[in-house]
Amino acid sequence: MEEKQQEVSGRQDLAKIQQTAEKILLEIHKGNSTNKQQMAKSFFMGVFYALGATIGFAILLAVLTFGVKLLGGLPVVGNWFVHFGKYLHTSSF
C-alpha cells in the first residue's frame, strides 16, 4: 500500500516538475519574441537621443555665438586668425 502511495506521489511530483518546465519554456519563448521589439525600441531611442543632443548643441552654440557678437567679439581669437592668415600667405610649403 505504501508503495502505491509513493508511486502516486512520485507521479504527482513529476507532473509538477513537467508543468514548471513548460512554464519556464513559455517564458523563454515570450522573451525571445520580445527581443525584436526591444531592439527596435533601443534603436529608436538612440536615434532620437542623438537627434536631441545635436539640436540642443546647435541651439547652445547659436546662443553663445549671438552673445559673443553682442559683446563685440573675441579680439584675442580674431587677432590670432589674422596672424595665422598672414603666416599662411607668407610661408611657402
LOMIDO-117715 format. One line per 2 residues: number of its first residue (from 1); for each residue x, y, z of N, C-alpha, C, O, CB. Coordinates in pm, whole numbers, plus 50000, padded with zeros to 5 digits. Glycine has a CB too. Example, Ala and Ser with C-alpha at 12.3 -4.5 7.8 and 13.67 -1.06 7.14 Angstrom:
! LOMIDO-117715
1	51319 49431 50780 51230 49550 50780 51320 49670 50780 51424 49668 50846 51131 49553 50905  51285 49775 50708 51367 49894 50714 51290 50003 50787 51341 50114 50804 51408 49940 50572
//
This chain:
! LOMIDO-117715
1	50081 49882 50000 50000 50000 50000 50087 50126 50000 50060 50222 49928 49907 49999 50120  50189 50123 50080 50278 50239 50086 50351 50258 49954 50379 50371 49913 50380 50223 50198
3	50381 50146 49886 50447 50156 49756 50360 50230 49656 50410 50312 49579 50482 50016 49703  50231 50200 49658 50140 50267 49565 50128 50415 49598 50119 50497 49507 50002 50200 49568
5	50128 50452 49725 50122 50593 49764 50249 50666 49721 50243 50780 49674 50102 50605 49917  50363 50599 49738 50489 50660 49695 50491 50676 49543 50541 50776 49491 50609 50576 49742
7	50436 50576 49473 50433 50583 49327 50343 50698 49281 50378 50772 49189 50385 50449 49268  50227 50711 49345 50134 50820 49312 50199 50955 49345 50189 51050 49268 49998 50803 49388
9	50263 50962 49458 50331 51085 49500 50443 51120 49402 50462 51236 49368 50387 51070 49641  50517 51018 49358 50624 51041 49261 50569 51090 49129 50629 51177 49066 50704 50914 49239
11	50455 51037 49085 50392 51081 48961 50345 51226 48973 50357 51304 48879 50275 50990 48924  50291 51259 49090 50246 51397 49111 50365 51493 49108 50357 51603 49053 50170 51409 49246
13	50474 51451 49168 50595 51534 49166 50647 51553 49024 50687 51663 48986 50706 51471 49253  50644 51444 48946 50687 51454 48807 50595 51546 48727 50640 51622 48641 50692 51315 48742
15	50466 51539 48755 50370 51626 48686 50396 51773 48720 50389 51860 48634 50225 51588 48722  50426 51799 48848 50457 51937 48889 50586 51986 48822 50594 52101 48778 50471 51946 49043
17	50685 51899 48816 50811 51935 48750 50788 51964 48603 50842 52060 48547 50916 51823 48767  50705 51880 48539 50676 51899 48397 50601 52031 48376 50632 52104 48281 50593 51781 48343
19	50506 52063 48460 50432 52189 48448 50526 52309 48467 50517 52408 48395 50318 52195 48551  50615 52298 48564 50710 52405 48588 50803 52423 48469 50831 52536 48428 50792 52377 48715
21	50850 52313 48412 50937 52320 48295 50864 52383 48176 50923 52462 48102 50989 52180 48257  50737 52349 48158 50659 52408 48049 50641 52558 48070 50650 52635 47974 50522 52339 48038
23	50616 52600 48194 50604 52743 48224 50734 52816 48194 50733 52926 48138 50564 52765 48371  50845 52756 48231 50976 52817 48205 51000 52830 48055 51046 52934 48008 51089 52734 48269
25	50968 52726 47980 50986 52730 47834 50897 52837 47771 50940 52905 47678 50955 52594 47773  50775 52852 47820 50686 52956 47767 50742 53095 47796 50735 53184 47710 50545 52942 47828
27	50797 53116 47914 50856 53245 47948 50978 53274 47861 50999 53387 47818 50895 53249 48096  51058 53172 47836 51174 53190 47748 51128 53226 47608 51185 53314 47544 51261 53061 47745
29	51025 53158 47560 50972 53187 47426 50917 53330 47419 50939 53400 47320 50861 53086 47389  50847 53373 47524 50797 53511 47528 50914 53610 47524 50907 53711 47454 50712 53534 47655
31	51018 53580 47597 51135 53668 47599 51200 53678 47463 51244 53786 47424 51236 53618 47701  51207 53568 47389 51267 53571 47257 51183 53649 47158 51237 53716 47070 51289 53430 47205
33	51052 53642 47171 50967 53714 47077 50971 53864 47102 50947 53942 47009 50824 53664 47086  51001 53906 47224 51006 54049 47252 51146 54107 47229 51164 54228 47240 50963 54075 47396
35	51244 54024 47198 51377 54076 47172 51378 54170 47052 51447 54272 47053 51476 53963 47149  51301 54137 46948 51292 54223 46831 51232 54358 46868 51277 54462 46822 51210 54157 46720
37	51130 54354 46950 51068 54479 46996 51166 54560 47079 51173 54682 47066 50940 54450 47077  51241 54493 47164 51339 54560 47249 51448 54624 47164 51491 54736 47191 51400 54462 47350
39	51493 54551 47062 51597 54605 46975 51546 54727 46898 51617 54827 46885 51646 54497 46877  51424 54719 46846 51366 54833 46773 51349 54953 46866 51380 55066 46828 51231 54794 46711
41	51301 54928 46986 51283 55036 47083 51417 55101 47117 51427 55223 47121 51215 54984 47211  51518 55020 47141 51651 55073 47174 51710 55152 47058 51771 55256 47079 51745 54959 47213
43	51691 55102 46936 51742 55172 46818 51680 55311 46806 51751 55410 46789 51713 55090 46692  51547 55317 46815 51480 55446 46800 51511 55540 46916 51519 55661 46898 51330 55427 46788
45	51527 55485 47036 51567 55569 47148 51705 55631 47123 51727 55748 47153 51568 55488 47280  51796 55552 47068 51929 55603 47036 51926 55709 46929 51996 55810 46937 52019 55491 46994
47	51844 55687 46826 51833 55785 46717 51779 55917 46770 51834 56023 46741 51742 55731 46604  51672 55912 46847 51612 56035 46898 51700 56101 47004 51699 56224 47015 51475 56006 46955
49	51774 56024 47080 51869 56083 47175 51976 56161 47101 52009 56274 47138 51933 55973 47264  52031 56102 46995 52134 56170 46916 52077 56294 46848 52143 56397 46843 52193 56074 46812
51	51957 56284 46796 51893 56398 46731 51871 56511 46831 51896 56627 46799 51761 56355 46668  51824 56478 46950 51803 56579 47053 51932 56643 47098 51938 56764 47120 51733 56518 47172
53	52036 56563 47112 52165 56617 47153 52221 56710 47045 52279 56814 47078 52265 56504 47182  52204 56675 46920 52253 56758 46810 52178 56891 46805 52240 56997 46793 52238 56685 46677
55	52047 56885 46814 51968 57008 46812 51998 57094 46934 52010 57216 46923 51817 56975 46806  52012 57032 47049 52046 57106 47171 52181 57174 47161 52197 57289 47203 52044 57014 47290
57	52278 57104 47107 52412 57163 47091 52409 57278 46991 52475 57379 47012 52513 57057 47046  52332 57264 46884 52322 57370 46784 52258 57495 46845 52302 57606 46818 52240 57323 46663
59	52155 57477 46926 52090 57592 46992 52186 57658 47089 52196 57780 47093 51962 57547 47065  52257 57578 47167 52354 57632 47262 52464 57710 47189 52501 57819 47232 52416 57519 47346
61	52515 57656 47081 52619 57722 47004 52568 57852 46943 52640 57952 46939 52672 57629 46894  52443 57851 46895 52385 57972 46838 52370 58081 46945 52399 58198 46919 52250 57942 46774
63	52325 58044 47063 52309 58141 47171 52445 58197 47213 52458 58317 47234 52239 58076 47292  52545 58111 47225 52678 58158 47261 52737 58251 47155 52798 58353 47187 52771 58039 47284
65	52719 58216 47029 52769 58300 46921 52699 58435 46921 52765 58538 46904 52750 58231 46786  52569 58436 46939 52494 58560 46946 52543 58646 47063 52560 58767 47049 52343 58532 46960
67	52566 58583 47177 52615 58656 47293 52753 58715 47271 52779 58828 47312 52618 58566 47414  52841 58641 47208 52976 58691 47180 52970 58808 47082 53045 58905 47096 53066 58579 47124
69	52883 58800 46983 52869 58910 46887 52815 59035 46956 52856 59146 46924 52776 58869 46771  52722 59017 47051 52670 59132 47125 52778 59200 47207 52777 59322 47225 52555 59089 47216
71	52871 59122 47257 52980 59176 47339 53094 59232 47254 53191 59285 47309 53034 59069 47431  53086 59222 47124 53189 59279 47038 53287 59177 46986 53389 59216 46929 53262 59385 47111
73	53262 59054 47003 53351 58951 46951 53463 58917 47048 53469 58969 47160 53409 58995 46819  53550 58832 47004 53666 58793 47084 53792 58845 47015 53840 58783 46920 53672 58637 47103
75	53845 58955 47060 53960 59014 46990 54083 58924 46992 54162 58926 46897 53994 59147 47053  54100 58848 47096 54218 58762 47104 54213 58656 46994 54312 58632 46925 54229 58696 47243
77	54099 58594 46978 54084 58492 46875 54089 58556 46737 54148 58499 46645 53951 58416 46894  54028 58673 46722 54031 58743 46593 54173 58777 46552 54210 58759 46436 53947 58870 46599
79	54253 58827 46644 54393 58860 46614 54471 58734 46579 54557 58736 46490 54459 58932 46733  54443 58626 46646 54513 58501 46617 54485 58457 46475 54576 58414 46404 54471 58392 46716
81	54359 58467 46431 54325 58429 46294 54392 58521 46192 54436 58476 46086 54173 58431 46274  54401 58650 46224 54467 58744 46133 54614 58706 46118 54665 58699 46006 54453 58890 46185
83	54681 58683 46228 54824 58646 46223 54843 58510 46155 54938 58491 46080 54885 58642 46367  54753 58419 46180 54762 58287 46117 54742 58299 45966 54811 58231 45889 54658 58191 46177
85	54650 58383 45923 54627 58405 45781 54749 58468 45713 54787 58429 45603 54505 58493 45759  54810 58566 45781 54931 58628 45727 55044 58526 45716 55120 58526 45619 54976 58747 45815
87	55054 58440 45815 55157 58337 45813 55137 58242 45696 55233 58204 45630 55158 58258 45945  55013 58206 45670 54984 58115 45558 55017 58179 45425 55066 58111 45334 54836 58073 45560
89	54993 58310 45410 55022 58379 45285 55172 58396 45262 55219 58392 45149 54954 58514 45282  55245 58415 45369 55390 58439 45353 55473 58312 45349 55584 58312 45296 55440 58526 45465
91	55421 58207 45403 55501 58084 45406 55484 58007 45275 55381 58016 45208 55461 57996 45526  55587 57934 45242 55579 57850 45123 55589 57704 45167 55673 57670 45250 55692 57887 45021
93	55507 57623 45112 55506 57481 45150 55587 57402 45055 55599 57281 45069 55364 57425 45156
//
